[in-house]
């Protein structure tokens, strides 16, 4: 066994151990995706070379490529850490989270390219396979149909549709039943163009950090108000993200239906976060149901003298 076989044997042992410890600390699907993207194929290559050997690698090829890619990977990872540290505050914005996800994705791509370059020196075809597999993973998430999200909830209220709609279309009433409401610009009766600021829970990508933001501020703009019928909003900067509240007359009064439609961002899906979105969607659906149940309680409460 030559020195290069010992080197690849060391890598074959260290890499899975490092990622197994990472998974033990943060048992989430996005970490499994990280391991599959970065380690899986290079691990096969390093085990193969350490056991069976092969052509002696040229340092003239290995060193400059490794240094270049390693330097690039460190730079992008430093940016990712910087963006993550900016989230160490009670409340952040959606834009800040999206920027951190982009930095994390670029950091992952840099790690894949670096390990692929090292793998290429020992097992070229497996290095090519690693790049192709990761490219295929990225391309698979480009179609938006794989990233769609839809939530809805409804409740029946013993009140006339006009009464219900008048109540929910005035933001002065929202603090009475909406925990997520922060402010409206301008406040009062909704109209097309009104900007609404709410907050949503934040999914942490890695090990939970008590200092990390728990909520993110979300800015939406009212796109339509149909009297005694519906209110529609769109997330600022993301027209595919919409929300609506609709009132429908029924025998017992009014049915209020709240809906939210959108897409998991490409960066989030490529990081494997879509597989961890289940608990976030459960929490947001529960919050949606809590809001409309609170609305029912407020509207059906006996009038005080």
N, C-alpha and C positions, 0 to 999 in steps of 0.2 A: 504493500500500500504506500503510495507516494504522498508527498505533503499536500497536494491538491485534493486527494481523496480524504485526507484527514480534515482539511478545511471544509469541504462540503459535508462531511459527516457531522462536524460541529454545527454548521448551519441547519442541517436536518434535525438536530436535537433541539437547538435553541429556539428556532422559529415557532414550532408548535407549542413549546412550553410557554413562551411569552404570550402568545395569543390565547392559550388555555387559561392562563392567569387573568388575562383581560376579560375573558368571557365569564370566569368565576366571579370577578368583581362586578361585572355588568352583564347579567344574563338576559340579553335582549337579542332579537333577531337581526338588528342592524349590525351587531358585533359578529354574528355568524356570517353575514354577507361580507363584512370586512375581511374575515379570515379566509373565506372562499376566494375573494378577489385577489388578495395580496399573497397568500401563502400556499394555497392548494397545489397549483401546478409547479411552482418553484420547489416545493417540498418533494414532489415526485422526481424532479430533475436532480436535486441534491442527493437524494437516497440512491437513485440509479447510478450516478457518477461515483459516489463513495463506495458502492458495492462492486461495480464492474469496471470502473476507470474509463479512460477514453483519451482523446488527444490532450497533450499537455498545453494548457492555455498560455497565451503570450501576454506577458505583463505590459508590453507596449500597447496592446489593445485594451486590456482590462483597466489599467490605471486611469488614463484620461477620461474614458467614458464613465467609469464609476465616480470619479471626482466631480465631473460635470453634473451628472444626474443627482448625485448625493447632495451637492451644493444647492441645486434647484429644489430638491425635496425639502431640505432644511429651511430654505427661504419661504416656501409655501406653507410648511408646517408652522413656522413662526408667525406668519400672517393669520393662520387658523387659530392659533393660541391667542393672539392679540384680539381677534374678533370675538372669541369665546369669553375673554376677560371683560369685554365691554358689556356682557350680559350679566355680570355680577352686580345686579341692582334689583330692587323690588319689582319694578315694572319696566318693560322695554317696549319696543315697537316691532311690528311685523317685519319692517324693512331691515332692522338690525338682525333679526333671526335668519332671514333669507340670505343676508350677506355672510353670516357665519356658516350656513349650510353650503354656500358656494365655495367658501374657503376650505371647508372640510372635504368637499368633493375634489377640488383641485389638489389638495394635499394627498388624498388617496390615489389619484391618478399618478402623481409624482412618485409615490411609493411603489406602485405597480410597475412603472417604467424603470425605476432604479433596480428592483429585484429582477425584472425581465432582462435588463442589460447584464447583470451578474450571471443569470441563468444561461444567457446566450453564449457566454464564454465556455460553459461546460456542456450544455445540451441545447444546441441552437433551435432545433425543431420544437422543443417544449417551451422555449422562450417565445417563439413566434405564436405557438398555441395559446400562451398566456395572454399575449396582447390581443389576439383575435377574440378569445373568450370574453375578455373585459370589454372590448369594443362592442361585441354582440349584446352584452348585458346593458350597456349604455343605450344602444340603438333600440332595444326592445321597449324602453320606457318613453321613447319620443312620441308614439301615438297616444293622444290624450284619452282614448277610450279605456285604457288600462288604469287610468289614474282618477277616474270619476268618483265623486263622493256625494251622497244624497241623504239628508236627514229630514224627518218630518214628525210632527206631533200635533194632536188636535184635542180639543176639549169642548164640551157643550155647556153653554152658559144660559141661565134662566133670565135673559134680558133681550130686548129688541135689538135687531142688527144695527139700527141707527145709533142707539145708545152705546153699544159696544164699540162701533167704529169711531164714534166721536171721542170716546175715551182713549183708545189706543193710538189715535192719530194726533194726539196732543202730548208732546214730550214732557210737559209739566206733570203729567200723571205717571210717567214711567218709573220714577223712584219708588212708587207705591207697590210695584210688583216685579221690577226688573233689577236683579242684583248686579248685572253686567253693565248697566248704563252709567256713563260718566258725564257726558254733556252733549248738547245739540247746538249747532250754529246755523241759523238763529234758533233759539228755543221757542217753544209754543207749538202751534198747529203745523203739522208737516206739510211741505210742498216740494215739488220737484226742485232739486238743487240743495235741499237741506243736508248738511253734513252731520253725521252722527258718530260719536266716539264711544266705543264699547271696549270690553276687555275679554280675553279668552285665556284658558289655561295653556301653559307651555309644556311641551314634551322635551325632556332632557335626553340628549343622545347618548351620553355616557353615564358613569356612576353618579347617582343623585348628589347634588351639592346644595346644602341648605342656603348658601349665599346666592345661588342662581335664581334668576327671575322666575316667579311662579305665574305671572300674568303678562300678557302682551296687549298693548293698546291697538285697536283696530279702527280704522277710519272708513266709513261707508258713506255713500251719497244716495239720497232718495232719487230714484229715477222715474217713479210714477206713483200717483195717488188717485185711485178711482173711488169716488165718494160712495160710502156704504158698501164697499166691495173689497178692495185690496190695497196694500202698500208694498212697493217693491224697492229694494235697495241693491246697490252694487258696491263691492269692495273697491276703494280708491286704488287705481293702478292695476287692478286685476278684473277686467270685465267679465271673466268667466265665473267669478265668485258672486253669486246672487243670494238674496234672502227675500222672503215674502211673508206677509201676514194677510190672511183672507177671512172674511166673515161670510157665512152662508145661513140663510134663514131655514130653520127647522121647526117642527111642531112645538117643541118645548122652549124655543127661543132662538139661540144663535150657536152655530158651530164655528169655533175659531181654529184655523189651521195655520201652523207656522212651518215654513220650509226653508231649507238651506241647501244650495247646490254649488258644487265647485270641483276643483281638481287638486290632487296632491301635486306639488311642483315637481318638475323633472329632477332637480337637484335632490329633493327629499326622496323620491323613488329610487334614484340611482344609488343613494347611500343606504338603501334598504329600510328606510324609515316607514315605508308604506306598510310593512309587515308588523310594525309596532303601533300603527295608527288605531288599531282596534280599541285599545283602552281609552285613547283620547276621544274617539267618536262616541264611545259609551258614555263618557263623562259629559260631552257636549250635548248628547241627546237627553241625558238626565237633567242638565241645566235648562234645556229647552222645555222639557216637560214641567219642571218646577216653575218656570216663568208663566206658562199658560195656566197652570193650576192656581198660582198666586193671583193671576188676573181673574179667574173665576171666583175666587174667594173674596176679592175686593169688590167686584161688581155685584155679587150676591149677598154681601154683608148688609144687615139691616141698616137703614138710614138713621143717623143719630139726630136727635132733636136739638 
